[in-house]
């Protein structure tokens, strides 16, 4: 593995005294696409919120060799750890272009912002065609493109995308997966958080399965795709040992 960009050790988090994550460990190397999959309620969004410091947590989180434990959300964002939230959360009554520029609101170089705007329009030509259109009038797939492009306008080191495929047609999902490959070629590391297991592992280098707040399986994506029985059992929260013993693979 190349240089570690994000390392999580013993992370615990929850809401109002209710534990959601318990002793989570994961690691992401610079330049990887890593998929984190799990069923609804497994704790995926809670993990992203903890990494962004939007909710309190215990354990140790290190990003780009710096501890995030004592940082506020805006400080984490300034380190260029950027989250694309579930449900897109665009500013519906603002234009597409104004939504994109909101992603760059903490940046000061107008030349760099202009260059990145053209870069994301190159990745998503549809957004350039609709740049004056209200974001709320876009289709679901176009809104997801806009949300990812807005995240890219923050010049991320690590882009965390929550439920990218939710509610989208397979042809749109395939287009977005291809775009993630292009994003990675530009040197941006991606953490893709998904319920859609096989779409996520189609594009990822490595994967983690989160079940009931714990990482229950991890391996390179090729191995996970080849061991469907083990993967599905882990995803559903069944005992991994049993699945492996029934021909699911090592």
C-alpha positions in Angstrom: 0.0 0.0 0.0 1.2 3.5 -0.8 1.2 6.4 1.7 -1.6 6.3 4.2 -4.0 9.3 3.9 -6.7 8.3 6.4 -6.4 6.0 9.4 -9.1 5.2 11.8 -8.4 3.2 15.0 -11.0 2.2 17.6 -13.6 4.7 16.5 -16.8 4.8 18.6 -19.7 7.2 17.9 -23.4 7.6 18.3 -26.3 9.9 19.2 -27.7 10.9 22.5 -25.9 8.2 24.4 -26.9 5.5 21.9 -23.9 3.8 20.4 -23.9 3.3 16.6 -20.2 2.6 15.8 -18.1 0.3 18.0 -14.4 -0.1 17.6 -14.2 0.7 13.9 -10.8 0.4 12.2 -10.0 1.3 8.6 -7.3 2.7 6.4 -7.2 4.5 3.1 -4.1 5.0 1.0 -3.5 8.1 -1.1 -4.9 7.6 -4.6 -7.2 4.7 -3.8 -10.9 4.2 -4.3 -12.2 2.5 -1.2 -15.8 1.2 -0.9 -17.6 1.0 2.5 -20.8 -1.0 2.1 -23.5 -2.0 4.5 -27.3 -2.3 4.8 -29.5 0.6 5.9 -28.8 1.4 9.5 -25.4 -0.2 9.6 -23.7 3.1 10.6 -22.3 4.3 7.3 -23.5 7.9 7.5 -22.6 8.0 11.2 -19.0 7.1 10.3 -18.8 9.9 7.7 -20.2 12.4 10.2 -17.7 11.3 12.8 -14.8 11.6 10.3 -16.0 15.1 9.4 -16.3 15.9 13.1 -20.0 16.7 12.8 -20.6 14.4 15.8 -18.4 13.6 18.8 -16.5 10.3 18.8 -13.8 8.5 20.7 -10.8 6.6 19.2 -8.2 8.0 16.9 -8.6 9.5 13.4 -5.5 10.6 11.5 -5.7 12.4 8.2 -2.7 13.4 6.1 -0.5 12.7 9.2 -2.6 15.0 11.4 -5.0 14.0 14.2 -8.6 15.1 13.6 -9.8 14.4 17.2 -9.7 17.9 18.5 -10.7 19.7 15.3 -13.9 21.4 14.5 -15.8 20.6 11.2 -14.5 23.7 9.4 -11.0 22.8 10.3 -11.4 19.3 8.9 -12.8 20.8 5.7 -9.9 23.1 5.5 -7.6 20.1 5.4 -9.5 19.1 2.3 -11.4 16.1 3.7 -14.7 16.8 1.9 -18.1 15.0 2.2 -20.8 14.7 -0.5 -23.8 14.1 1.7 -26.6 11.5 1.2 -29.5 13.1 -0.6 -27.3 15.6 -2.4 -28.4 18.6 -0.2 -28.1 21.2 -3.0 -29.4 24.8 -2.7 -32.5 24.2 -4.8 -33.2 27.8 -5.5 -29.7 28.7 -6.6 -28.3 28.0 -10.1 -26.1 25.0 -10.8 -23.0 27.2 -11.2 -23.7 29.0 -7.9 -24.0 25.6 -6.2 -20.6 24.6 -7.6 -19.0 27.9 -6.5 -20.3 27.3 -3.0 -18.0 24.3 -2.8 -15.1 26.7 -3.3 -16.2 29.3 -0.8 -13.1 28.9 1.4 -10.7 29.2 -1.5 -9.1 32.5 -2.3 -7.4 32.1 -5.8 -9.9 33.1 -8.4 -7.7 31.7 -11.2 -7.7 28.3 -9.5 -11.4 28.4 -8.9 -12.1 29.3 -12.5 -9.8 26.5 -13.7 -11.5 23.9 -11.5 -14.9 25.1 -12.6 -14.0 24.3 -16.2 -12.5 21.0 -15.0 -15.7 19.8 -13.4 -17.7 21.0 -16.4 -15.3 18.7 -18.5 -16.2 15.8 -16.2 -19.9 16.6 -16.3 -20.8 18.3 -19.6 -24.5 18.3 -18.7 -23.8 20.6 -15.8 -22.2 23.2 -18.2 -25.3 23.0 -20.4 -27.5 23.6 -17.3 -25.2 26.0 -15.4 -27.9 28.8 -15.3 -30.7 26.4 -14.4 -32.0 26.1 -10.8 -30.4 23.1 -9.1 -33.8 22.0 -7.8 -35.1 21.6 -11.4 -32.4 19.0 -12.3 -33.1 15.3 -12.6 -31.9 13.0 -9.8 -28.8 12.0 -11.7 -28.0 15.5 -12.6 -28.4 16.6 -9.0 -25.9 13.8 -8.0 -23.5 15.1 -10.6 -23.9 18.6 -9.2 -23.3 17.4 -5.6 -20.1 15.5 -6.6 -18.9 18.5 -8.7 -19.5 20.8 -5.8 -17.4 18.6 -3.6 -14.6 18.6 -6.2 -14.7 22.5 -6.2 -13.3 22.3 -2.6 -10.1 20.8 -4.1 -10.3 17.7 -1.9 -7.5 15.3 -0.9 -10.2 12.8 0.1 -13.7 12.9 -1.3 -16.3 10.9 0.7 -19.4 10.2 -1.2 -22.5 9.0 0.7 -25.0 6.7 -1.1 -24.1 7.9 -4.7 -26.4 5.5 -6.4 -29.5 6.0 -4.2 -32.6 6.3 -6.4 -30.7 6.5 -9.7 -31.1 4.4 -12.9 -28.4 1.9 -13.5 -27.2 3.8 -16.6 -26.6 6.9 -14.5 -24.8 4.9 -11.8 -22.5 3.4 -14.5 -21.7 6.9 -15.7 -20.9 8.1 -12.2 -18.7 5.1 -11.5 -16.7 5.9 -14.7 -16.4 9.5 -13.5 -14.9 8.3 -10.2 -12.1 6.6 -12.2 -11.4 9.9 -13.9 -11.4 11.7 -10.5 -8.9 9.2 -9.2 -6.6 9.8 -12.2 -6.5 13.5 -11.1 -4.9 12.3 -7.8 -8.1 12.5 -5.6 -8.7 9.7 -3.2 -12.3 8.5 -2.9 -14.2 6.8 -0.1 -17.5 5.6 -1.6 -20.2 4.7 0.9 -22.9 2.5 -0.6 -25.7 0.1 -0.1 -25.3 -1.1 -3.7 -22.5 -3.6 -3.0 -21.6 -4.7 -6.5 -21.6 -1.3 -8.0 -19.3 -0.1 -5.3 -16.9 -3.0 -5.7 -16.9 -2.7 -9.5 -14.9 0.5 -9.2 -13.1 0.2 -5.9 -9.6 -1.0 -5.2 -10.5 -2.3 -1.7 -13.6 -2.7 0.4 -15.0 -2.8 3.9 -18.3 -4.2 5.0 -19.9 -2.4 8.0 -22.6 -4.3 9.9 -24.2 -3.2 13.2 -21.6 -0.6 13.7 -18.6 -2.8 13.2 -16.3 -3.6 10.3 -16.9 -7.4 9.7 -15.1 -7.9 6.5 -12.3 -6.2 4.5 -10.2 -7.2 1.5 -9.3 -6.1 -2.0 -12.4 -5.5 -4.2 -11.5 -8.3 -6.6 -11.5 -10.9 -3.8 -14.8 -9.6 -2.4 -16.5 -9.7 -5.8 -15.3 -13.3 -6.3 -16.7 -14.4 -2.9 -20.3 -13.3 -3.2 -21.7 -15.7 -0.6 -19.3 -14.4 2.0 -19.9 -10.8 1.0 -23.7 -11.1 1.1 -23.6 -12.9 4.5 -21.4 -10.2 6.0 -23.6 -7.4 4.5 -26.7 -9.0 6.0 -25.0 -9.3 9.4 -24.7 -13.1 9.5 -21.7 -14.8 11.0 -18.8 -14.5 8.6 -17.3 -17.7 9.8 -20.4 -19.7 8.9 -20.5 -18.2 5.4 -16.9 -19.0 4.8 -17.5 -22.6 6.0 -20.3 -23.0 3.4 -18.1 -22.5 0.3 -18.0 -18.7 0.4 -14.3 -18.5 0.1 -11.4 -17.7 2.4 
